[in-house]
């Protein structure tokens, strides 16, 4: 039995690892395609090693992908020494090789751009790049680059990582502007912002769930209304108002976006003085489906 469980665990681990490397491969290839079709033709990059490679290519003609690979070598060494050694290196090195070498290899078959519109190139650079990065992050990998440098600086100095990225990527975008024109720098800033949003969307999914916190003194009546009229499961606990020092009941439930208005109206019909806070959520698992009584 023990051997069977060990074999099963090994098979599950192999499947999980294979799935992750499939995501790493897909993400890296998407980044390579994005580089060839949108970023290189438009000379737009949201900072990072890609931006530095574009600048070097402008002055030397060196292949962008190979240049990125050379620039990433010190980043890999830096990450190996400071961010987890082989645990960091294995996935990141795989992504770097597929992504960077893929840029030069795929350039032989891909079109050198599909539009001359800078805004379209910017938007698709950001959305497609965010998709690729999100897949890589979901598989617990990174594409190295200045992200490694920023993370190490943050660990060594305590400076918030957002400020570090502003300095590293901002410096690259500034250099892009000096090389290709300030319009490219401005478009690259737009790409940097949207790239981050697209990456978060891939990682967390759409915000399709709402979570509701209700502070009320008529908890039984409010909960009964939500249960019977809307079929919402409700959780309750006791809270204390820090100003009044009075005890109140806090109700918690999740619902879909179309039900928000109905919940607000139902609660205020029962308790006009109830406090309602509605927040965004991404996923809900488990729980019990409550049948709505007619």
GIPE-V769463 format. One record per residue. N is the residue number from 0. PHI is phi as a letter, one per 20 degrees, with the letter a starting at -180 (* if undefined). PSI is psi in whole degrees, -180 to 180 (999 if undefined). D_FIRST is the distance of its C-alpha to the first C-alpha in Angstrom with 1 decimal. Layout:
BEGIN
N_PHI_PSI_D_FIRST ; N_PHI_PSI_D_FIRST
END
This chain:
BEGIN
0_*_-43_0.0 ; 1_f_-41_3.8 ; 2_f_-38_5.4 ; 3_f_-44_5.0 ; 4_f_-38_6.2 ; 5_f_-41_8.6 ; 6_f_-43_9.8 ; 7_f_-42_10.5 ; 8_f_-39_12.2 ; 9_f_-41_14.1 ; 10_f_-43_15.3 ; 11_f_-40_16.4 ; 12_f_-40_18.2 ; 13_f_-44_19.8 ; 14_f_-42_21.1 ; 15_f_-43_22.5 ; 16_f_-41_24.2 ; 17_f_-41_25.6 ; 18_f_-41_27.0 ; 19_f_-41_28.5 ; 20_f_-27_30.2 ; 21_f_-42_31.5 ; 22_f_-41_33.1 ; 23_f_-43_34.5 ; 24_f_-47_36.0 ; 25_f_-45_37.5 ; 26_f_-43_38.9 ; 27_f_-41_40.4 ; 28_f_-37_42.0 ; 29_f_-41_43.4 ; 30_f_-39_45.0 ; 31_f_-44_46.4 ; 32_f_-43_47.9 ; 33_g_-42_49.3 ; 34_f_-44_50.9 ; 35_f_-40_52.7 ; 36_e_-35_53.8 ; 37_d_-47_54.8 ; 38_f_-50_54.9 ; 39_f_-48_56.6 ; 40_f_-34_59.3 ; 41_e_-7_60.2 ; 42_l_47_59.8 ; 43_c_134_57.8 ; 44_b_135_54.8 ; 45_f_55_53.4 ; 46_n_-158_53.8 ; 47_m_-174_51.2 ; 48_f_-34_51.0 ; 49_g_-43_51.8 ; 50_f_-42_55.1 ; 51_f_-40_56.0 ; 52_f_-38_55.2 ; 53_f_-41_57.5 ; 54_f_-45_60.3 ; 55_f_-41_59.9 ; 56_f_-36_59.9 ; 57_f_-37_63.1 ; 58_e_-23_64.9 ; 59_d_-24_63.3 ; 60_n_5_61.9 ; 61_f_145_58.6 ; 62_g_136_55.7 ; 63_f_-46_54.1 ; 64_f_-46_50.5 ; 65_f_-40_51.0 ; 66_f_-42_53.0 ; 67_f_-41_50.1 ; 68_f_-44_47.7 ; 69_f_-43_50.1 ; 70_f_-29_50.6 ; 71_f_-16_46.9 ; 72_g_-50_46.4 ; 73_f_-30_47.8 ; 74_f_-39_45.8 ; 75_f_-41_42.5 ; 76_f_-43_43.6 ; 77_f_-44_44.5 ; 78_f_-38_41.3 ; 79_f_-41_39.3 ; 80_f_-22_41.2 ; 81_c_-15_41.1 ; 82_c_26_38.4 ; 83_o_9_35.1 ; 84_l_-124_35.6 ; 85_f_-29_33.0 ; 86_f_-37_31.1 ; 87_f_-41_34.5 ; 88_f_-41_35.6 ; 89_g_-55_32.9 ; 90_f_-41_33.3 ; 91_f_-42_36.9 ; 92_f_-41_37.9 ; 93_f_-46_36.3 ; 94_f_-44_38.2 ; 95_f_-44_41.4 ; 96_f_-47_41.4 ; 97_f_-44_40.7 ; 98_f_-56_43.2 ; 99_f_-46_46.0 ; 100_f_-33_46.0 ; 101_f_-31_45.5 ; 102_g_-49_48.8 ; 103_f_-37_50.8 ; 104_f_-47_49.0 ; 105_f_-21_49.1 ; 106_f_-22_52.7 ; 107_f_-23_53.7 ; 108_d_-23_52.7 ; 109_e_150_53.0 ; 110_f_146_56.3 ; 111_e_67_58.0 ; 112_n_148_58.0 ; 113_c_-2_58.5 ; 114_b_150_60.9 ; 115_e_-1_63.7 ; 116_f_117_63.3 ; 117_f_-37_62.3 ; 118_f_-44_61.0 ; 119_f_-43_58.7 ; 120_f_-39_57.4 ; 121_f_-49_56.8 ; 122_f_-44_54.9 ; 123_f_-33_52.7 ; 124_g_-47_52.1 ; 125_f_-46_50.7 ; 126_f_-48_48.7 ; 127_f_-41_47.2 ; 128_f_-40_46.6 ; 129_f_-37_45.0 ; 130_f_-48_42.7 ; 131_f_-45_41.6 ; 132_f_-40_41.2 ; 133_f_-41_39.2 ; 134_f_-40_36.7 ; 135_f_-45_36.4 ; 136_f_-36_36.1 ; 137_f_-29_33.4 ; 138_e_16_31.3 ; 139_m_36_32.0 ; 140_c_176_34.7 ; 141_b_165_38.4 ; 142_d_20_41.3 ; 143_m_-130_42.7 ; 144_m_-159_46.5 ; 145_f_-14_48.4 ; 146_f_-38_45.5 ; 147_f_-46_44.0 ; 148_g_-44_47.5 ; 149_f_-41_47.8 ; 150_f_-40_44.5 ; 151_f_-44_45.4 ; 152_f_-41_48.8 ; 153_f_-42_47.5 ; 154_f_-36_45.2 ; 155_f_-33_48.0 ; 156_d_-21_50.8 ; 157_n_2_49.3 ; 158_f_135_51.4 ; 159_g_139_49.7 ; 160_f_-30_48.0 ; 161_f_-38_50.1 ; 162_f_-36_53.2 ; 163_f_-45_51.9 ; 164_f_-34_51.1 ; 165_f_-38_54.6 ; 166_f_-47_56.1 ; 167_f_-57_54.0 ; 168_f_-35_54.0 ; 169_f_-38_57.4 ; 170_f_-40_58.8 ; 171_f_-43_57.5 ; 172_f_-37_58.9 ; 173_f_-43_62.2 ; 174_f_-36_62.3 ; 175_g_-44_61.6 ; 176_f_-40_64.6 ; 177_f_-26_66.8 ; 178_e_-47_65.8 ; 179_d_-7_65.6 ; 180_o_150_67.6 ; 181_f_-21_67.0 ; 182_f_-37_66.1 ; 183_f_-38_62.9 ; 184_f_-42_62.1 ; 185_f_-42_62.5 ; 186_f_-35_60.4 ; 187_f_-35_57.7 ; 188_f_-41_57.7 ; 189_f_-44_57.1 ; 190_f_-40_54.3 ; 191_f_-44_52.7 ; 192_f_-49_52.7 ; 193_f_-35_51.4 ; 194_g_-45_48.7 ; 195_f_-41_47.2 ; 196_f_-43_47.4 ; 197_f_-38_45.7 ; 198_f_-45_42.9 ; 199_f_-38_42.3 ; 200_f_-43_42.4 ; 201_f_-39_39.6 ; 202_f_-42_37.5 ; 203_d_-17_38.0 ; 204_n_174_39.2 ; 205_f_149_42.3 ; 206_e_86_43.3 ; 207_d_-3_43.1 ; 208_d_144_42.1 ; 209_d_137_44.4 ; 210_d_138_43.5 ; 211_c_130_46.1 ; 212_d_127_47.0 ; 213_c_121_49.7 ; 214_d_118_51.5 ; 215_b_157_53.3 ; 216_d_3_54.9 ; 217_c_55_54.3 ; 218_f_-44_50.5 ; 219_f_-45_50.1 ; 220_f_-42_52.6 ; 221_f_-46_51.4 ; 222_f_-41_47.7 ; 223_f_-40_48.8 ; 224_f_-45_50.7 ; 225_f_-37_47.9 ; 226_f_-49_45.5 ; 227_f_-42_47.9 ; 228_e_-35_50.0 ; 229_d_-7_47.5 ; 230_m_30_44.1 ; 231_e_129_42.9 ; 232_f_141_40.4 ; 233_c_138_41.9 ; 234_d_141_40.7 ; 235_c_147_43.2 ; 236_b_167_43.8 ; 237_e_133_46.9 ; 238_c_167_48.8 ; 239_c_128_52.1 ; 240_f_122_55.0 ; 241_f_-21_55.9 ; 242_e_-49_59.6 ; 243_e_-19_60.2 ; 244_m_26_57.6 ; 245_d_149_56.9 ; 246_e_139_53.5 ; 247_c_162_52.4 ; 248_e_135_49.4 ; 249_d_122_47.4 ; 250_d_143_45.8 ; 251_c_136_43.2 ; 252_b_165_42.2 ; 253_d_151_41.4 ; 254_b_169_43.4 ; 255_e_163_44.4 ; 256_g_-42_47.6 ; 257_f_-18_49.8 ; 258_e_-3_49.1 ; 259_g_-50_50.5 ; 260_f_-41_54.1 ; 261_f_-38_53.2 ; 262_f_-45_51.3 ; 263_g_-45_54.2 ; 264_f_-42_56.7 ; 265_f_-42_54.6 ; 266_f_-45_54.1 ; 267_f_-22_57.8 ; 268_f_-38_59.0 ; 269_e_-46_57.3 ; 270_c_95_57.9 ; 271_f_-19_60.5 ; 272_e_5_59.9 ; 273_f_145_56.1 ; 274_e_127_54.9 ; 275_c_129_52.6 ; 276_c_123_50.7 ; 277_d_126_49.0 ; 278_c_170_46.8 ; 279_e_146_44.9 ; 280_c_166_41.2 ; 281_d_-36_39.0 ; 282_b_147_35.8 ; 283_c_129_34.7 ; 284_c_148_31.3 ; 285_n_-167_30.2 ; 286_n_-180_32.6 ; 287_c_133_34.1 ; 288_f_124_36.6 ; 289_e_121_39.7 ; 290_f_138_41.9 ; 291_e_127_45.5 ; 292_e_133_47.8 ; 293_f_999_51.0
END
